[in-house]
Amino acid sequence: MGNAITIMFTNQKGGVGKTSTCLGLAEAFRYMGRKVLLVDCDPQANTTSSFQVDTDGIATLYDLIVNREPIENCIISNGDGIDILPGDKVLKAQEDMIGPEKITRLQHELKKVKNVYDYILIDTNPGTGFCVKASFAAADGAIIPLNFEKYAIDGLADVMRTMDSFRDLNEDFKLFGVLINKLDMRMGDQRQANDQFEKMNGQKMGDQILHVFDTKIRTDQTIPKAQTRDESIFENYKGSKAQQDFLALAEEFEEEIKNG
């Protein structure tokens, strides 16, 4: 344990599965015996809601950034291997009013706990506002969840351009990989799109080399069912496609980190 790898989940399009990917990978890492901190940097605070955290009267990410609350006062730990730095919807109302001088506040505070965790996973909202910029500054790199809806490739190009434009916030930031999500290989258009992305693997996009994970997250009704019921894929839906795919993704990620 220690010297955590910090991963942000980003895409300027909504509905691509950033939150479900963040939660699924967190569960997979925990299943492998890793200690994880989830940071809910999405002003919708869906990650926080999935842990049934009541933010009334407790310190949240908003307090950490705006009120300079120390991170140790904001993290909620229940001893099961996944801790959470909760968000709340105050951040949504106030995001446009937070000054640029606070963009590195999250980065500064996360450095204090990097030796406590193996992974820090940051869930973000669509767009390029304060929360996304703060996440770029704090993360080692990004996973970009992507599904094969219309304009998926255009959306990816937008994310890559954003990464390049934010380079001054974090010059060491890297693309860990593009994750194909909600894949249904029974659909001819999805098979075609998947083939197209496989051919793009290794190509240069902006300042980054495009890397597409071998693991794909297949369409599985387990995922929305688990989210609706605030249940764990790994505890309540053992053997599901979702559990298999997220575990394979975690193993692939660790192998790539090990091999540099």
DOVO-909021 format. One line per field, with one value per residue: residue number from 0; residue in three letters; x, y, z of N, C-alpha, C in turn. Coordinates in nm, 3 decimals. Atoms other than C-alpha are relative to their C-alpha. Layout:
nuro <- [NUM|...]
marmi <- [ALA|...]
n_c1 <- [X|...]
n_c2 <- [Y|...]
n_c3 <- [Z|...]
ca_c1 <- [X|...]
ca_c2 <- [Y|...]
ca_c3 <- [Z|...]
c_c1 <- [X|...]
c_c2 <- [Y|...]
c_c3 <- [Z|...]
end
This chain:
nuro <- [0|1|2|3|4|5|6|7|8|9|10|11|12|13|14|15|16|17|18|19|20|21|22|23|24|25|26|27|28|29|30|31|32|33|34|35|36|37|38|39|40|41|42|43|44|45|46|47|48|49|50|51|52|53|54|55|56|57|58|59|60|61|62|63|64|65|66|67|68|69|70|71|72|73|74|75|76|77|78|79|80|81|82|83|84|85|86|87|88|89|90|91|92|93|94|95|96|97|98|99|100|101|102|103|104|105|106|107|108|109|110|111|112|113|114|115|116|117|118|119|120|121|122|123|124|125|126|127|128|129|130|131|132|133|134|135|136|137|138|139|140|141|142|143|144|145|146|147|148|149|150|151|152|153|154|155|156|157|158|159|160|161|162|163|164|165|166|167|168|169|170|171|172|173|174|175|176|177|178|179|180|181|182|183|184|185|186|187|188|189|190|191|192|193|194|195|196|197|198|199|200|201|202|203|204|205|206|207|208|209|210|211|212|213|214|215|216|217|218|219|220|221|222|223|224|225|226|227|228|229|230|231|232|233|234|235|236|237|238|239|240|241|242|243|244|245|246|247|248|249|250|251|252|253|254|255|256|257|258|259]
marmi <- [MET|GLY|ASN|ALA|ILE|THR|ILE|MET|PHE|THR|ASN|GLN|LYS|GLY|GLY|VAL|GLY|LYS|THR|SER|THR|CYS|LEU|GLY|LEU|ALA|GLU|ALA|PHE|ARG|TYR|MET|GLY|ARG|LYS|VAL|LEU|LEU|VAL|ASP|CYS|ASP|PRO|GLN|ALA|ASN|THR|THR|SER|SER|PHE|GLN|VAL|ASP|THR|ASP|GLY|ILE|ALA|THR|LEU|TYR|ASP|LEU|ILE|VAL|ASN|ARG|GLU|PRO|ILE|GLU|ASN|CYS|ILE|ILE|SER|ASN|GLY|ASP|GLY|ILE|ASP|ILE|LEU|PRO|GLY|ASP|LYS|VAL|LEU|LYS|ALA|GLN|GLU|ASP|MET|ILE|GLY|PRO|GLU|LYS|ILE|THR|ARG|LEU|GLN|HIS|GLU|LEU|LYS|LYS|VAL|LYS|ASN|VAL|TYR|ASP|TYR|ILE|LEU|ILE|ASP|THR|ASN|PRO|GLY|THR|GLY|PHE|CYS|VAL|LYS|ALA|SER|PHE|ALA|ALA|ALA|ASP|GLY|ALA|ILE|ILE|PRO|LEU|ASN|PHE|GLU|LYS|TYR|ALA|ILE|ASP|GLY|LEU|ALA|ASP|VAL|MET|ARG|THR|MET|ASP|SER|PHE|ARG|ASP|LEU|ASN|GLU|ASP|PHE|LYS|LEU|PHE|GLY|VAL|LEU|ILE|ASN|LYS|LEU|ASP|MET|ARG|MET|GLY|ASP|GLN|ARG|GLN|ALA|ASN|ASP|GLN|PHE|GLU|LYS|MET|ASN|GLY|GLN|LYS|MET|GLY|ASP|GLN|ILE|LEU|HIS|VAL|PHE|ASP|THR|LYS|ILE|ARG|THR|ASP|GLN|THR|ILE|PRO|LYS|ALA|GLN|THR|ARG|ASP|GLU|SER|ILE|PHE|GLU|ASN|TYR|LYS|GLY|SER|LYS|ALA|GLN|GLN|ASP|PHE|LEU|ALA|LEU|ALA|GLU|GLU|PHE|GLU|GLU|GLU|ILE|LYS|ASN|GLY]
n_c1 <- [0.085|-0.072|-0.028|0.117|0.021|0.124|0.064|0.128|0.086|0.043|0.052|0.082|0.137|0.066|0.062|-0.095|-0.030|-0.115|0.022|0.007|-0.137|-0.077|0.044|-0.032|-0.144|-0.030|0.037|-0.094|-0.125|0.023|0.007|-0.139|-0.072|-0.056|0.074|0.043|0.073|0.084|0.020|0.117|-0.021|0.113|0.097|0.124|-0.027|0.060|-0.086|0.031|0.133|-0.005|-0.047|0.104|-0.060|0.077|-0.103|0.040|-0.078|-0.136|-0.088|0.001|-0.099|0.021|-0.068|-0.144|-0.047|0.038|-0.019|-0.132|0.010|-0.102|0.057|0.027|0.131|0.101|0.008|0.085|-0.054|0.081|-0.084|0.019|-0.096|0.031|0.036|0.056|0.000|0.131|0.039|0.139|0.055|-0.042|-0.107|0.064|0.052|-0.107|-0.118|-0.041|-0.045|-0.124|-0.111|-0.103|-0.110|0.031|-0.003|-0.098|0.028|0.020|-0.131|-0.080|0.051|-0.015|-0.140|-0.013|0.052|-0.043|-0.066|0.100|0.080|-0.060|0.062|0.096|0.081|0.075|0.115|0.018|0.117|-0.031|-0.035|-0.139|0.007|-0.095|-0.020|-0.082|-0.136|-0.059|-0.030|-0.119|-0.117|-0.026|-0.013|-0.117|0.045|0.145|0.070|0.111|0.105|0.059|0.087|0.010|0.112|-0.035|-0.103|-0.091|-0.139|-0.011|-0.006|-0.134|-0.092|0.018|-0.069|-0.145|-0.037|0.007|-0.120|-0.113|0.015|-0.019|-0.134|-0.068|0.041|-0.063|-0.079|-0.026|0.127|-0.005|0.119|-0.015|0.064|0.141|0.073|0.126|0.101|0.133|-0.022|0.087|-0.056|0.107|0.042|-0.097|-0.065|-0.097|-0.116|-0.074|-0.065|-0.107|-0.110|-0.059|-0.081|-0.117|-0.096|-0.053|-0.085|-0.141|-0.016|-0.019|0.109|-0.055|-0.130|0.012|0.015|0.128|-0.005|0.132|-0.013|0.049|0.125|0.119|0.109|0.115|0.133|0.046|0.103|-0.047|-0.058|0.105|0.074|-0.081|0.000|0.132|0.020|-0.119|-0.058|-0.133|-0.009|-0.087|0.060|0.138|0.016|-0.121|0.004|0.062|-0.092|-0.058|-0.107|-0.111|-0.065|-0.073|-0.117|-0.097|-0.055|-0.093|-0.120|-0.070|-0.059|-0.118|-0.105|-0.060|-0.080|-0.120|-0.088|-0.036]
n_c2 <- [-0.119|-0.125|-0.068|0.034|-0.048|-0.078|0.013|-0.070|0.053|-0.122|-0.009|-0.120|0.045|0.069|0.128|0.100|0.096|-0.037|0.038|0.146|0.050|-0.034|0.088|0.139|0.022|-0.007|0.129|0.102|-0.017|0.049|0.146|0.044|-0.029|-0.135|-0.101|-0.098|-0.121|-0.059|-0.144|-0.037|-0.135|-0.031|-0.074|0.077|0.080|0.134|0.096|-0.014|0.057|0.146|0.049|-0.039|-0.097|-0.120|-0.104|-0.105|-0.012|0.055|-0.070|0.060|-0.055|-0.146|-0.059|0.014|-0.095|-0.139|-0.039|0.047|0.108|0.103|0.118|0.104|-0.027|0.015|0.139|0.094|0.136|0.101|0.116|0.113|-0.008|-0.117|-0.123|-0.099|-0.144|-0.025|-0.127|-0.037|-0.082|-0.140|-0.021|-0.029|-0.137|-0.097|0.031|-0.110|-0.113|0.034|-0.066|0.087|0.023|0.120|0.118|0.098|0.035|0.145|0.061|-0.019|0.081|0.143|0.039|0.038|0.134|0.094|0.115|0.080|0.074|0.051|-0.073|-0.108|-0.008|-0.126|-0.009|-0.139|-0.031|-0.042|-0.141|-0.043|-0.099|0.001|0.134|0.077|-0.056|0.040|0.144|0.010|-0.042|0.094|0.140|0.045|0.023|0.015|0.102|-0.062|0.094|-0.040|0.099|-0.018|-0.078|-0.091|-0.101|0.046|-0.035|-0.146|-0.026|0.037|-0.105|-0.115|0.029|-0.005|-0.142|-0.057|0.046|-0.080|-0.140|-0.007|0.049|-0.090|0.035|0.124|0.039|0.144|0.069|0.092|0.079|0.143|0.077|-0.014|0.120|0.019|0.030|0.033|0.063|0.112|0.049|0.053|-0.110|-0.016|-0.131|-0.002|0.079|-0.086|-0.106|0.062|0.026|-0.129|-0.044|0.088|-0.049|-0.128|0.025|-0.029|-0.120|-0.125|-0.096|-0.112|0.032|0.131|0.122|0.059|0.139|0.057|0.120|0.127|0.032|-0.080|0.021|0.041|-0.035|0.092|-0.065|0.001|-0.129|-0.094|0.057|-0.020|-0.143|-0.038|0.059|-0.028|0.130|0.027|0.100|0.109|0.072|0.039|0.054|0.077|0.077|-0.078|-0.053|-0.123|0.035|0.057|-0.101|-0.097|0.069|0.009|-0.134|-0.028|0.082|-0.056|-0.127|0.026|0.059|-0.107|-0.084|0.079|0.006|-0.136]
n_c3 <- [0.000|-0.004|0.125|0.080|0.136|0.003|0.131|0.019|0.104|0.065|0.136|0.005|0.023|-0.110|0.031|0.052|-0.106|-0.084|-0.139|-0.012|0.020|-0.120|-0.108|0.032|-0.012|-0.143|-0.059|0.049|-0.073|-0.137|0.010|0.015|-0.123|0.001|-0.076|0.100|-0.038|0.104|-0.014|0.078|0.052|0.086|-0.083|-0.018|-0.121|0.010|-0.068|-0.143|-0.023|0.012|-0.130|-0.096|-0.092|-0.028|-0.013|-0.094|-0.122|0.009|0.094|0.134|0.092|0.005|-0.117|0.020|0.101|-0.025|-0.140|-0.041|-0.099|0.026|0.063|-0.100|-0.059|0.105|0.047|-0.074|0.007|-0.070|-0.028|0.092|0.110|0.083|-0.070|0.093|-0.024|0.060|0.060|-0.029|0.107|-0.019|0.098|0.128|-0.003|-0.021|0.081|0.086|-0.081|-0.070|0.067|0.059|-0.094|-0.078|0.088|-0.048|-0.140|-0.008|0.023|-0.122|-0.109|0.031|-0.024|-0.141|-0.027|0.104|-0.061|-0.070|0.097|0.124|0.110|-0.023|0.120|0.000|0.091|0.043|0.080|0.137|0.014|-0.025|-0.106|-0.112|-0.057|0.094|-0.006|-0.128|0.012|0.086|-0.078|-0.110|0.044|0.078|0.136|0.020|0.078|0.072|0.039|0.127|0.061|0.145|0.047|0.108|-0.027|-0.105|0.034|-0.016|-0.143|-0.045|0.046|-0.090|-0.127|0.022|0.012|-0.135|-0.071|0.048|-0.043|-0.144|-0.029|-0.094|-0.136|-0.042|0.119|-0.002|0.021|0.114|0.031|-0.032|0.105|0.034|-0.038|0.071|-0.101|0.050|0.130|0.037|0.126|0.085|0.088|0.108|-0.003|-0.109|0.046|0.093|-0.078|-0.078|0.094|0.033|-0.113|-0.008|0.099|-0.047|-0.116|0.023|0.081|-0.075|-0.001|-0.075|-0.063|-0.063|0.080|-0.035|-0.047|-0.026|-0.082|0.057|-0.071|0.031|-0.094|0.081|-0.047|-0.104|-0.081|-0.139|-0.038|-0.046|-0.112|-0.120|-0.032|-0.050|-0.133|-0.081|-0.030|0.050|0.106|-0.043|-0.112|0.027|0.136|0.028|0.124|0.107|0.100|-0.055|-0.094|0.078|0.082|-0.084|-0.055|0.110|0.020|-0.110|0.021|0.116|-0.041|-0.085|0.085|0.081|-0.090|-0.035|0.117|0.041]
ca_c1 <- [0.000|0.111|0.195|-0.153|-0.218|-0.481|-0.721|-0.989|-1.281|-1.364|-1.567|-1.732|-2.039|-2.289|-2.438|-2.119|-2.090|-1.827|-1.984|-2.064|-1.708|-1.556|-1.764|-1.711|-1.334|-1.323|-1.505|-1.272|-0.963|-1.113|-1.187|-0.816|-0.722|-0.637|-0.736|-0.928|-1.037|-1.328|-1.344|-1.683|-1.593|-1.920|-2.156|-2.447|-2.289|-2.416|-2.112|-2.183|-2.550|-2.457|-2.286|-2.598|-2.397|-2.604|-2.398|-2.598|-2.367|-2.048|-1.748|-1.752|-1.536|-1.692|-1.564|-1.221|-1.194|-1.376|-1.348|-1.001|-1.120|-0.834|-0.886|-0.870|-1.188|-1.369|-1.298|-1.560|-1.421|-1.627|-1.337|-1.436|-1.153|-1.329|-1.328|-1.508|-1.448|-1.812|-1.947|-2.266|-2.496|-2.377|-2.078|-2.311|-2.469|-2.135|-1.901|-1.900|-1.817|-1.511|-1.196|-0.917|-0.673|-0.847|-0.793|-0.490|-0.651|-0.766|-0.424|-0.257|-0.483|-0.470|-0.091|-0.139|-0.315|-0.139|0.055|-0.269|-0.421|-0.332|-0.574|-0.757|-1.044|-1.204|-1.553|-1.613|-1.897|-1.924|-1.779|-1.465|-1.561|-1.386|-1.441|-1.290|-0.992|-0.932|-0.942|-0.691|-0.457|-0.488|-0.479|-0.191|-0.400|-0.741|-0.961|-1.211|-1.528|-1.691|-1.992|-2.075|-2.345|-2.353|-2.054|-1.854|-1.527|-1.595|-1.654|-1.324|-1.142|-1.294|-1.162|-0.815|-0.809|-0.916|-0.634|-0.387|-0.530|-0.505|-0.141|-0.029|-0.223|-0.037|0.246|0.283|-0.082|-0.128|-0.402|-0.429|-0.675|-1.009|-1.261|-1.534|-1.848|-2.198|-2.076|-2.321|-2.142|-2.476|-2.532|-2.369|-2.303|-2.129|-1.909|-1.811|-1.736|-1.533|-1.325|-1.271|-1.144|-0.915|-0.753|-0.708|-0.524|-0.170|-0.235|-0.141|-0.426|-0.300|-0.013|-0.130|-0.095|-0.441|-0.462|-0.779|-0.811|-0.841|-1.112|-1.457|-1.751|-2.037|-2.399|-2.540|-2.865|-2.686|-2.520|-2.831|-3.005|-2.719|-2.710|-3.084|-3.070|-2.737|-2.599|-2.253|-2.185|-1.919|-2.130|-2.482|-2.423|-2.135|-2.053|-2.230|-2.078|-2.026|-1.824|-1.615|-1.545|-1.451|-1.222|-1.057|-1.015|-0.851|-0.612|-0.529|-0.466|-0.230|-0.042|0.008|0.128|0.370|0.507|0.531]
ca_c2 <- [0.000|0.355|0.609|0.577|0.605|0.874|0.815|1.053|0.937|1.195|1.258|1.579|1.381|1.268|0.920|0.732|0.559|0.758|0.697|0.329|0.274|0.452|0.246|-0.084|-0.042|0.061|-0.260|-0.467|-0.318|-0.384|-0.743|-0.774|-0.655|-0.296|0.005|0.269|0.629|0.751|1.127|1.255|1.556|1.545|1.815|1.572|1.366|1.032|0.845|0.980|0.882|0.528|0.489|0.625|0.907|1.182|1.497|1.711|1.832|1.668|1.807|1.743|1.815|2.163|2.232|2.100|2.328|2.641|2.641|2.481|2.191|1.938|1.622|1.399|1.568|1.500|1.132|0.879|0.535|0.228|-0.017|-0.225|-0.118|0.172|0.516|0.815|1.187|1.288|1.556|1.749|1.955|2.281|2.237|2.234|2.563|2.728|2.578|2.881|3.112|2.927|3.121|2.975|3.006|2.705|2.469|2.302|2.268|1.909|1.817|1.957|1.771|1.436|1.436|1.401|1.064|0.906|0.680|0.546|0.411|0.203|0.389|0.721|0.732|1.067|1.077|1.393|1.564|1.634|1.963|2.163|2.361|2.405|2.047|1.894|2.131|2.053|1.681|1.722|1.904|1.629|1.310|1.110|1.033|0.960|0.674|0.786|0.575|0.576|0.408|0.366|0.624|0.879|1.116|0.899|0.963|1.338|1.331|1.152|1.413|1.685|1.514|1.479|1.848|1.936|1.725|1.914|2.254|2.170|2.064|2.371|2.240|1.910|1.848|1.484|1.397|1.097|0.903|0.563|0.446|0.462|0.216|0.090|0.076|-0.066|-0.284|-0.518|-0.720|-0.856|-0.517|-0.479|-0.105|-0.168|-0.439|-0.193|0.085|-0.152|-0.255|0.112|0.189|-0.114|0.028|0.366|0.208|0.342|0.644|0.996|1.228|1.570|1.525|1.177|0.828|0.674|0.356|0.145|-0.112|-0.473|-0.520|-0.397|-0.348|-0.540|-0.438|-0.591|-0.502|-0.586|-0.242|-0.017|-0.260|-0.241|0.140|0.174|-0.048|0.088|-0.266|-0.404|-0.584|-0.791|-0.884|-0.905|-1.010|-1.254|-1.414|-1.142|-1.006|-0.676|-0.838|-1.036|-0.730|-0.490|-0.749|-0.803|-0.427|-0.395|-0.679|-0.530|-0.189|-0.329|-0.531|-0.220|-0.015|-0.294|-0.308|0.069]
ca_c3 <- [0.000|-0.061|-0.331|-0.477|-0.850|-0.905|-1.192|-1.315|-1.527|-1.789|-2.101|-2.210|-2.314|-2.053|-2.034|-2.121|-1.784|-1.595|-1.255|-1.314|-1.442|-1.144|-0.901|-1.084|-1.100|-0.732|-0.640|-0.857|-0.693|-0.348|-0.452|-0.539|-0.191|-0.280|-0.071|-0.265|-0.211|-0.422|-0.480|-0.592|-0.804|-0.998|-0.864|-0.919|-0.636|-0.770|-0.639|-0.292|-0.321|-0.422|-0.082|0.088|0.245|0.406|0.359|0.601|0.873|0.742|0.558|0.183|-0.120|-0.133|0.220|0.130|-0.175|-0.065|0.314|0.327|0.540|0.583|0.383|0.692|0.815|0.487|0.415|0.522|0.602|0.680|0.694|0.390|0.160|-0.015|0.148|0.000|-0.016|-0.068|-0.296|-0.250|-0.465|-0.311|-0.540|-0.841|-0.738|-0.658|-0.921|-1.151|-0.861|-0.730|-0.808|-1.025|-0.735|-0.577|-0.873|-0.711|-0.368|-0.432|-0.569|-0.257|-0.016|-0.198|-0.168|0.210|0.176|-0.123|0.112|0.264|-0.059|-0.361|-0.587|-0.579|-0.828|-0.921|-1.071|-1.276|-1.456|-1.830|-1.949|-1.877|-1.567|-1.233|-1.110|-1.424|-1.413|-1.044|-1.126|-1.410|-1.174|-0.910|-1.122|-1.263|-1.569|-1.714|-1.820|-2.083|-2.084|-2.425|-2.576|-2.941|-2.975|-3.256|-3.263|-3.020|-3.207|-3.221|-2.846|-2.792|-3.000|-2.779|-2.465|-2.615|-2.709|-2.355|-2.212|-2.431|-2.332|-1.961|-1.988|-1.791|-1.488|-1.483|-1.728|-1.619|-1.687|-1.916|-2.088|-1.920|-2.181|-2.356|-2.216|-2.446|-2.234|-2.284|-2.570|-2.740|-3.008|-3.131|-3.294|-3.633|-3.593|-3.261|-3.413|-3.688|-3.440|-3.223|-3.527|-3.611|-3.261|-3.264|-3.578|-3.409|-3.115|-3.093|-3.315|-3.205|-3.108|-3.008|-2.762|-2.657|-2.798|-2.811|-2.606|-2.609|-2.331|-2.448|-2.185|-2.285|-2.048|-2.204|-2.184|-1.867|-1.690|-1.366|-1.374|-1.375|-1.140|-0.890|-0.916|-0.863|-0.554|-0.423|-0.441|-0.506|-0.833|-0.660|-0.359|-0.500|-0.862|-0.848|-1.180|-1.380|-1.700|-1.517|-1.239|-1.488|-1.705|-1.425|-1.270|-1.609|-1.646|-1.303|-1.383|-1.725|-1.569|-1.306|-1.568|-1.782|-1.484|-1.392|-1.746|-1.776]
c_c1 <- [0.088|0.030|-0.109|0.009|-0.136|-0.054|-0.127|-0.074|-0.067|-0.054|-0.092|-0.146|-0.056|-0.052|0.092|0.042|0.120|-0.018|-0.002|0.138|0.086|-0.035|0.039|0.148|0.043|-0.031|0.097|0.133|-0.015|-0.001|0.140|0.085|0.064|-0.086|-0.024|-0.065|-0.076|-0.018|-0.116|0.010|-0.105|-0.105|-0.137|0.009|-0.063|0.085|-0.026|-0.134|0.003|0.051|-0.095|0.056|-0.092|0.099|-0.041|0.089|0.138|0.081|0.007|0.113|-0.013|0.073|0.151|0.052|-0.024|0.034|0.132|-0.005|0.107|-0.064|-0.034|-0.135|-0.115|-0.020|-0.088|0.054|-0.091|0.074|-0.014|0.091|-0.026|-0.042|-0.054|0.021|-0.127|-0.011|-0.138|-0.045|0.021|0.107|-0.058|-0.046|0.112|0.116|0.050|0.055|0.129|0.117|0.106|0.116|-0.021|0.010|0.095|-0.024|-0.019|0.132|0.085|-0.045|0.016|0.142|0.019|-0.040|0.044|0.065|-0.097|-0.070|0.086|-0.051|-0.091|-0.074|-0.090|-0.110|-0.025|-0.128|0.039|0.038|0.145|0.005|0.100|0.029|0.088|0.143|0.072|0.040|0.122|0.125|0.041|0.037|0.133|-0.037|-0.147|-0.034|-0.121|-0.101|-0.071|-0.095|-0.026|-0.132|0.050|0.100|0.097|0.144|0.021|0.013|0.137|0.101|-0.011|0.073|0.150|0.048|-0.002|0.123|0.122|-0.006|0.023|0.142|0.072|-0.038|0.076|0.078|0.028|-0.126|0.007|-0.136|0.029|-0.068|-0.144|-0.068|-0.131|-0.102|-0.134|0.006|-0.092|0.042|-0.105|-0.045|0.108|0.072|0.103|0.123|0.087|0.077|0.115|0.122|0.073|0.091|0.124|0.108|0.064|0.099|0.146|0.025|0.015|-0.125|0.044|0.137|0.004|-0.002|-0.128|0.020|-0.141|0.019|-0.052|-0.133|-0.109|-0.106|-0.126|-0.131|-0.049|-0.099|0.032|0.044|-0.108|-0.082|0.074|0.000|-0.133|-0.020|0.115|0.065|0.138|-0.004|0.076|-0.059|-0.138|-0.022|0.126|-0.018|-0.064|0.105|0.070|0.115|0.121|0.078|0.078|0.122|0.109|0.065|0.103|0.130|0.082|0.071|0.127|0.115|0.068|0.085|0.131|0.102|0.039|-0.065]
c_c2 <- [0.124|0.053|-0.029|0.055|0.068|0.004|0.083|-0.065|0.119|-0.025|0.120|-0.032|-0.063|-0.135|-0.107|-0.100|0.033|-0.049|-0.151|-0.063|0.025|-0.094|-0.145|-0.030|0.007|-0.133|-0.109|0.010|-0.049|-0.152|-0.060|0.033|0.137|0.094|0.120|0.120|0.048|0.148|0.040|0.146|0.035|0.072|-0.067|-0.092|-0.139|-0.107|0.002|-0.064|-0.152|-0.065|0.040|0.093|0.121|0.112|0.115|-0.003|-0.062|0.080|-0.077|0.060|0.152|0.067|-0.008|0.110|0.145|0.046|-0.050|-0.099|-0.104|-0.129|-0.109|0.020|-0.026|-0.145|-0.083|-0.140|-0.096|-0.132|-0.116|0.006|0.112|0.115|0.099|0.141|0.051|0.137|0.037|0.101|0.149|0.033|0.033|0.144|0.104|-0.014|0.119|0.119|-0.029|0.055|-0.096|-0.030|-0.127|-0.129|-0.107|-0.043|-0.151|-0.074|0.006|-0.093|-0.150|-0.049|-0.048|-0.145|-0.102|-0.125|-0.092|-0.096|-0.057|0.076|0.110|0.021|0.123|-0.006|0.147|0.015|0.030|0.148|0.029|0.105|-0.023|-0.142|-0.086|0.051|-0.042|-0.148|-0.023|0.036|-0.107|-0.141|-0.029|-0.021|-0.029|-0.132|0.069|-0.107|0.053|-0.108|0.036|0.062|0.094|0.104|-0.041|0.042|0.150|0.037|-0.034|0.106|0.124|-0.021|0.012|0.144|0.068|-0.039|0.081|0.143|0.018|-0.041|0.088|-0.028|-0.119|-0.058|-0.150|-0.083|-0.087|-0.065|-0.145|-0.086|0.039|-0.134|-0.006|-0.055|-0.030|-0.065|-0.120|-0.048|-0.070|0.103|0.026|0.132|0.008|-0.084|0.085|0.107|-0.056|-0.028|0.130|0.049|-0.087|0.046|0.132|-0.017|0.025|0.123|0.123|0.087|0.117|-0.037|-0.142|-0.112|-0.069|-0.147|-0.044|-0.128|-0.123|-0.039|0.096|-0.031|-0.028|0.051|-0.106|0.073|-0.003|0.139|0.101|-0.053|0.024|0.147|0.044|-0.046|0.029|-0.130|-0.013|-0.108|-0.123|-0.080|-0.056|-0.065|-0.074|-0.083|0.073|0.046|0.125|-0.031|-0.053|0.110|0.100|-0.064|-0.013|0.135|0.033|-0.077|0.052|0.129|-0.024|-0.059|0.109|0.092|-0.071|0.000|0.137|0.044]
c_c3 <- [0.000|-0.138|-0.102|-0.142|-0.002|-0.141|-0.003|-0.117|-0.067|-0.139|-0.002|-0.034|0.126|-0.046|-0.053|0.108|0.085|0.143|0.016|-0.020|0.122|0.114|-0.026|0.016|0.147|0.067|-0.042|0.074|0.144|0.003|-0.009|0.122|0.005|0.083|-0.092|0.069|-0.122|0.029|-0.092|-0.042|-0.106|0.084|0.013|0.121|-0.004|0.067|0.150|0.033|-0.003|0.129|0.113|0.109|0.012|0.029|0.092|0.124|-0.004|-0.101|-0.131|-0.085|-0.011|0.118|-0.014|-0.093|0.041|0.141|0.059|0.116|-0.030|-0.050|0.102|0.069|-0.098|-0.044|0.092|-0.022|0.076|0.016|-0.095|-0.121|-0.097|0.090|-0.103|0.052|-0.068|-0.066|0.051|-0.104|0.022|-0.103|-0.137|-0.007|0.000|-0.098|-0.081|0.077|0.076|-0.078|-0.051|0.094|0.083|-0.081|0.053|0.144|0.018|-0.018|0.127|0.111|-0.026|0.023|0.143|0.026|-0.105|0.059|0.074|-0.096|-0.113|-0.121|0.053|-0.132|0.009|-0.105|-0.033|-0.081|-0.144|-0.001|0.034|0.110|0.112|0.048|-0.090|0.003|0.128|-0.004|-0.088|0.078|0.100|-0.047|-0.067|-0.146|-0.004|-0.067|-0.061|-0.036|-0.124|-0.046|-0.145|-0.040|-0.110|0.049|0.110|-0.027|0.012|0.148|0.057|-0.040|0.088|0.132|-0.017|-0.014|0.137|0.081|-0.041|0.053|0.150|0.041|0.101|0.144|0.054|-0.117|-0.005|-0.026|-0.125|-0.022|0.036|-0.106|-0.023|0.030|-0.075|0.099|-0.067|-0.138|-0.019|-0.138|-0.087|-0.102|-0.104|0.004|0.112|-0.035|-0.092|0.076|0.082|-0.089|-0.033|0.113|0.017|-0.097|0.043|0.115|-0.036|-0.086|0.089|-0.016|0.087|0.053|0.056|-0.103|0.045|0.039|0.032|0.080|-0.076|0.063|-0.044|0.107|-0.081|0.060|0.097|0.089|0.149|0.044|0.040|0.117|0.131|0.041|0.060|0.144|0.095|0.047|-0.064|-0.108|0.049|0.115|-0.034|-0.136|-0.042|-0.126|-0.116|-0.100|0.055|0.095|-0.076|-0.073|0.084|0.065|-0.107|-0.026|0.108|-0.019|-0.118|0.038|0.082|-0.081|-0.082|0.086|0.033|-0.116|-0.053|-0.127]
end
